[in-house]
Each structure stands twice: as C-alpha cells, then as structure tokens.
Amino acid sequence: MQIRFLFLALLHHAAIVWAGGLQGCMERVLAFQAYEIDGLNPEAIRSIGVSCSRWDNTAKKCVGTWNSCKGSRPSGRCTYDEFLKPLKNMPTPKGWAVYQPGTMRLDAERTAQLCFQRYADAPGNRGVRNFQSFNVIRGEKGEFNAYCERMGQIVDDAYANHRTNDNKDLFTDFDATRDRIAVLRMADHHRYLIPAMKTHFDKDLVIHTQDLGPDPARPGERLEVIDFKTTALAAKHTPARYEGEVGVERRIKFFLNDFYGREEGSDADNKSARTAREHLVLNRTYRKLADRARSCRGGLT
C-alpha cells in the first residue's frame, strides 16, 4: 500500500525554508558536525565554516569577501561558539555547547535544547532565529534545500576519502543528528496536518497516529505522525466502512492534494498548510541525504 508515502509525492515546487524551533537549533549542530568533517580535507578545498561578509539579497550573491572561520583551536579551527558567530542573531556569544560525557563531541540534543531555551529566554522572546546558508558554506546562495544537499555531499566525499577508525565518530554523530532532525521536522509537519485532517473528516474517519516519543521542545507533549496505513486498514470500523480501504485511500489522497496545494495566504488554514509544506520539503531533503549516504557508503551510516 502506497498511502503512507503518498504525501511525499504531492509537492510540485521547491520551497525556500528557514529553520525554526528545536530543529533550527539542531541544524546549527549539524552544520558544525559537517565543519568538523570538512576539516579532514586539505585546507585549500574546505568550504564549510566560510561566510560572506556582504550579501546582495536582490542579486542573490556575495558582493563582499568569503571569510573562513578563524578560531582558538589548533590550526585556527573554531570552537562551536566561534563557529556560530557568523550565523548572527545570537542572544549571547558564549556557552552554547553541551558535550557528551568524557569527550569533546557535541551532545546534539542537549546542545539544541540549550539553544532553544536561550532563544526562548532572550528579551522579546522572538524564538530561534534563522541562519543563512551563505554564512556557513562558501558559494551558497541562500536556498536551504540546496545547502543541505551540498553539505551532505561534502560529508559523503570526506567519508570516501578520509574516514578512519580514529575519526569514524564524526560521521556517526553527523548521521544521528541528520536523522533526528528528519524525525523532528516530520513530527512538526504532522502537528499541522493531524488537526487539519481530523477537522476535514470529522467523525467520518478515525485518524490513527504513531507515537515517536516525547517532544523535547514541549515538555509533556508527544511527537506524533499520522499512521496512514492503519487509518486506511481500520476504515471498515468507521462510518465510512462502506467505501472500503481503496475508497478511503482515495479520499485521503484528495484531502492531501487540497491541503498541500492551498495557495499561500494570510488566513490560519493557509498558514498551517504552508508551514507543514515547508517542513515536508526539508524532511524529504534529509531523507534523500540519508538514502544517498547509505548508497555511497555501501549501506553503512
């Protein structure tokens, strides 16, 4: 049955998406983990941790200089705090890293939670601020999906050329963070989709969900996604049972086409659909990165 994968095929355009919430914080961690991996390359070809000094938003290009992060670590490499500085909009300049016990490896989830809390506690509480891709990778043009794909390619190339037993943890950490972001973005996408679907079908169809664990950004809440397969299979136990499983799948497909196809607007429904669509686009990108990594690394991630 294809209904659980159907929503991945419903997007007919790319979206320029900027990260927010806990995912936005975790995407900062992911960028730094990629920076550490890029550091395995010869200095002349490194591109992560290079920011544009002046960006022309109209022309969508850097009209200043590309500046490599200069830090306090050996060989001028940057700490996590130093790496974040060019991303701008930081409530405080230091103390953003939480390390795994006994190591200098970032604890991705705890570091992201610290970031999330710092933005929440900042004056005005404007939430996690967006970062621009051209402040992370040389030559980027501000399109986040393209940035993610390029970052993944840099990591895969470094894996092929430089991975050893001594540095394998760099890749393990990157992969785990990438996959965690995909889960969080999918759950955030379904946070908009679930109520919209329940409202649309009302009592005519029972919407079944799958629990993905506690929500790290919202204490007491759970991460949930719609279980399309169970929803369709259980249709015979609902008032819509006379339509059968195939009929229910067709109705769900029509709903999803309408939900994701809504034009952008100012009303709440369109805003929810737009936000869900943006999360879905990026989630699809992260899944693509994971699939490509498995392919490039012979199934090892």
C-alpha positions as CSV (number, residue, x, y, z in Angstrom):
1,M,0.0,0.0,0.0
2,Q,1.4,3.4,-1.0
3,I,-0.8,5.8,1.0
4,R,1.7,6.3,3.8
5,F,4.2,7.5,1.2
6,L,1.7,9.4,-0.8
7,F,2.3,12.8,0.8
8,L,5.9,12.7,-0.4
9,A,4.8,12.9,-4.0
10,L,2.3,15.8,-3.6
11,L,4.8,18.7,-3.7
12,H,5.1,20.2,-7.1
13,H,7.5,23.0,-6.3
14,A,10.6,23.6,-4.1
15,A,10.2,25.9,-1.1
16,I,12.8,28.2,0.4
17,V,12.7,27.1,4.1
18,W,14.3,28.6,7.1
19,A,14.7,26.6,10.2
20,G,12.9,27.3,13.5
21,G,12.3,25.8,16.9
22,L,14.4,22.9,18.1
23,Q,15.1,21.8,14.6
24,G,16.7,25.1,13.8
25,C,19.0,24.7,16.8
26,M,19.8,21.1,15.8
27,E,20.6,22.3,12.3
28,R,23.3,24.5,13.8
29,V,24.8,21.4,15.5
30,L,24.6,19.5,12.2
31,A,26.4,22.4,10.4
32,F,29.2,22.3,13.0
33,Q,29.5,18.5,12.7
34,A,29.9,18.9,9.0
35,Y,32.5,21.6,9.6
36,E,34.5,19.1,11.7
37,I,34.3,16.5,8.9
38,D,35.3,19.1,6.3
39,G,38.3,19.7,8.4
40,L,39.6,16.3,7.3
41,N,40.0,17.8,3.8
42,P,43.1,19.7,2.7
43,E,42.7,23.4,3.7
44,A,42.6,24.6,0.1
45,I,39.4,22.8,-0.6
46,R,37.5,23.3,2.6
47,S,34.2,25.2,2.2
48,I,32.3,24.8,5.4
49,G,32.8,27.5,8.1
50,V,33.2,30.1,5.3
51,S,30.9,33.1,5.5
52,C,30.0,36.0,3.2
53,S,31.0,39.4,4.5
54,R,28.3,41.3,2.5
55,W,25.3,39.7,0.8
56,D,23.3,41.3,-2.0
57,N,19.8,40.0,-1.4
58,T,18.5,41.3,-4.7
59,A,21.2,39.7,-6.8
60,K,21.3,36.7,-4.6
61,K,25.1,36.7,-4.4
62,C,28.0,37.6,-2.2
63,V,29.4,41.0,-3.1
64,G,31.9,41.1,-0.3
65,T,34.5,38.5,0.6
66,W,34.3,34.9,1.7
67,N,35.9,34.6,5.1
68,S,37.0,31.4,6.8
69,C,36.2,30.9,10.5
70,K,39.4,31.8,12.5
71,G,39.3,30.2,15.9
72,S,41.3,29.4,19.0
73,R,41.8,25.7,18.4
74,P,44.9,24.2,16.9
75,S,45.5,25.2,13.2
76,G,43.0,28.1,13.7
77,R,40.0,25.8,13.8
78,C,36.9,27.1,15.5
79,T,35.1,26.0,18.6
80,Y,31.3,25.6,18.4
81,D,30.8,29.1,19.9
82,E,33.2,30.6,17.4
83,F,31.6,28.7,14.5
84,L,28.2,30.2,15.4
85,K,29.3,33.8,15.5
86,P,29.0,34.4,11.7
87,L,25.5,33.0,11.8
88,K,24.5,36.1,13.7
89,N,21.4,36.9,15.9
90,M,22.8,35.1,18.9
91,P,21.3,36.2,22.3
92,T,24.7,35.6,24.0
93,P,28.1,35.0,22.4
94,K,29.4,32.1,24.5
95,G,28.4,28.8,26.3
96,W,26.4,27.1,23.5
97,A,28.0,23.7,23.6
98,V,27.0,20.6,25.7
99,Y,29.4,17.8,25.3
100,Q,29.0,14.0,25.5
101,P,30.5,12.9,28.8
102,G,34.2,12.4,28.7
103,T,34.5,13.7,25.1
104,M,34.7,16.9,23.1
105,R,31.9,15.6,20.9
106,L,28.7,17.7,21.0
107,D,25.7,16.2,22.6
108,A,23.4,17.2,19.7
109,E,20.0,17.0,21.5
110,R,21.2,18.7,24.7
111,T,23.1,21.4,22.8
112,A,19.9,22.0,20.7
113,Q,17.8,22.2,23.9
114,L,20.2,24.7,25.4
115,C,20.0,26.8,22.2
116,F,16.2,26.6,22.2
117,Q,16.0,27.7,25.8
118,R,18.4,30.6,25.3
119,Y,16.3,32.0,22.4
120,A,13.1,31.5,24.5
121,D,14.6,33.4,27.4
122,A,16.0,36.2,25.2
123,P,14.4,39.7,25.6
124,G,11.3,39.8,23.4
125,N,11.2,36.0,23.1
126,R,11.3,36.1,19.3
127,G,12.2,32.4,19.1
128,V,15.0,30.7,17.3
129,R,16.4,33.0,14.7
130,N,17.1,31.8,11.2
131,F,20.6,31.5,9.8
132,Q,21.6,32.0,6.2
133,S,23.3,29.2,4.3
134,F,25.9,31.6,2.8
135,N,27.2,32.2,6.3
136,V,28.0,28.5,6.6
137,I,29.3,27.3,3.2
138,R,31.3,29.1,0.6
139,G,29.4,29.8,-2.6
140,E,25.9,29.1,-1.2
141,K,23.0,31.4,-2.3
142,G,20.5,31.2,0.5
143,E,18.4,28.2,-0.7
144,F,18.3,25.9,2.3
145,N,17.5,22.6,0.5
146,A,20.4,23.1,-1.9
147,Y,22.6,23.9,1.1
148,C,21.6,20.7,2.9
149,E,22.3,18.6,-0.2
150,R,25.7,20.2,-0.7
151,M,26.6,19.7,3.0
152,G,25.6,16.0,2.7
153,Q,27.8,15.6,-0.4
154,I,30.8,17.1,1.3
155,V,30.3,14.7,4.2
156,D,29.9,11.7,1.9
157,D,33.0,12.6,-0.1
158,A,35.0,13.0,3.1
159,Y,33.8,9.6,4.2
160,A,35.0,8.1,1.0
161,N,38.4,9.8,1.1
162,H,39.3,10.3,4.8
163,R,37.3,8.0,7.1
164,T,39.4,6.0,9.6
165,N,38.8,4.3,12.9
166,D,40.1,7.4,14.7
167,N,37.6,9.7,13.1
168,K,34.6,7.5,12.5
169,D,32.7,9.1,15.4
170,L,32.5,12.3,13.4
171,F,30.3,10.6,10.8
172,T,28.3,8.6,13.3
173,D,27.4,11.9,15.1
174,F,26.5,13.7,11.9
175,D,24.3,10.8,10.7
176,A,22.5,10.6,14.0
177,T,21.8,14.4,14.1
178,R,20.6,14.4,10.5
179,D,18.2,11.5,11.2
180,R,16.9,13.2,14.4
181,I,16.2,16.4,12.5
182,A,14.2,14.4,10.0
183,V,12.1,13.0,12.8
184,L,11.5,16.4,14.4
185,R,10.6,18.0,11.1
186,M,8.2,15.2,10.2
187,A,6.5,15.5,13.6
188,D,6.3,19.3,13.3
189,H,4.8,18.9,9.8
190,H,2.2,16.4,11.2
191,R,1.5,18.8,14.1
192,Y,-0.3,20.9,11.5
193,L,-1.6,18.0,9.3
194,I,-3.2,16.0,12.1
195,P,-5.8,18.6,13.3
196,A,-6.5,19.6,9.7
197,M,-7.2,16.0,8.7
198,K,-9.3,15.4,11.8
199,T,-11.4,18.5,11.1
200,H,-11.8,17.6,7.5
201,F,-13.0,14.0,8.1
202,D,-14.7,14.8,11.5
203,K,-16.5,11.6,12.7
204,D,-16.4,10.0,9.2
205,L,-13.0,8.6,9.6
206,V,-10.8,7.7,12.6
207,I,-7.4,9.2,12.2
208,H,-4.7,6.8,13.7
209,T,-1.4,8.2,14.8
210,Q,2.0,6.8,15.6
211,D,3.9,8.0,18.7
212,L,7.5,8.9,18.1
213,G,8.4,9.7,21.7
214,P,8.4,12.7,23.9
215,D,8.6,16.2,22.4
216,P,12.0,17.6,23.5
217,A,10.8,21.2,22.9
218,R,7.4,20.9,24.5
219,P,7.5,19.2,27.9
220,G,4.6,16.8,28.5
221,E,3.7,16.6,24.8
222,R,4.4,13.8,22.4
223,L,5.8,13.6,18.8
224,E,3.1,12.1,16.6
225,V,2.6,11.4,12.9
226,I,-0.4,10.1,11.1
227,D,-0.3,6.3,10.5
228,F,-1.8,6.3,7.0
229,K,-1.7,2.5,6.7
230,T,-3.5,1.8,9.9
231,T,-6.0,4.6,9.2
232,A,-6.9,3.1,5.8
233,L,-7.0,-0.5,7.1
234,A,-9.2,0.4,10.0
235,A,-11.7,2.2,7.8
236,K,-14.1,-0.8,7.9
237,H,-14.6,0.0,11.6
238,T,-15.7,3.6,10.9
239,P,-18.9,5.1,9.4
240,A,-17.0,5.2,6.1
241,R,-16.6,1.5,6.0
242,Y,-18.9,1.0,3.1
243,E,-16.3,2.7,0.9
244,G,-13.7,0.1,1.7
245,E,-10.0,0.6,2.0
246,V,-9.5,1.7,-1.6
247,G,-12.2,4.3,-1.2
248,V,-10.7,5.7,2.0
249,E,-7.3,5.9,0.4
250,R,-8.8,7.9,-2.5
251,R,-10.5,10.3,0.0
252,I,-7.2,10.8,1.9
253,K,-5.4,11.5,-1.4
254,F,-7.9,14.2,-2.3
255,F,-7.6,15.8,1.1
256,L,-3.8,15.8,0.9
257,N,-3.8,17.3,-2.6
258,D,-6.0,20.0,-1.3
259,F,-4.1,20.6,1.9
260,Y,-0.7,20.9,0.3
261,G,-2.0,22.7,-2.8
262,R,-3.5,25.6,-1.0
263,E,-2.3,29.0,-2.1
264,E,-0.2,31.0,0.3
265,G,-2.3,33.5,2.2
266,S,-2.8,35.2,5.5
267,D,-5.6,33.1,6.9
268,A,-4.8,30.5,9.6
269,D,-5.6,27.5,7.4
270,N,-3.3,28.6,4.6
271,K,-0.6,29.4,7.0
272,S,-0.8,26.0,8.6
273,A,-0.7,24.3,5.2
274,R,2.3,26.4,4.1
275,T,4.2,25.7,7.3
276,A,3.5,22.0,7.0
277,R,4.6,22.0,3.3
278,E,7.8,23.7,4.2
279,H,8.6,21.1,6.9
280,L,7.8,18.4,4.5
281,V,10.1,19.7,1.8
282,L,13.0,19.8,4.2
283,N,12.2,16.4,5.7
284,R,12.2,15.0,2.2
285,T,15.7,16.5,1.7
286,Y,17.0,14.9,4.9
287,R,15.6,11.5,3.8
288,K,17.4,11.9,0.5
289,L,20.7,12.7,2.2
290,A,20.3,9.6,4.4
291,D,19.5,7.4,1.4
292,R,22.4,8.8,-0.6
293,A,24.8,8.3,2.4
294,R,23.8,4.6,2.7
295,S,24.3,4.2,-1.1
296,C,27.7,5.9,-1.1
297,R,28.9,4.1,1.9
298,G,27.9,0.7,1.0
299,G,24.9,0.6,3.3
300,L,26.9,1.9,6.3
301,T,25.7,5.1,8.0
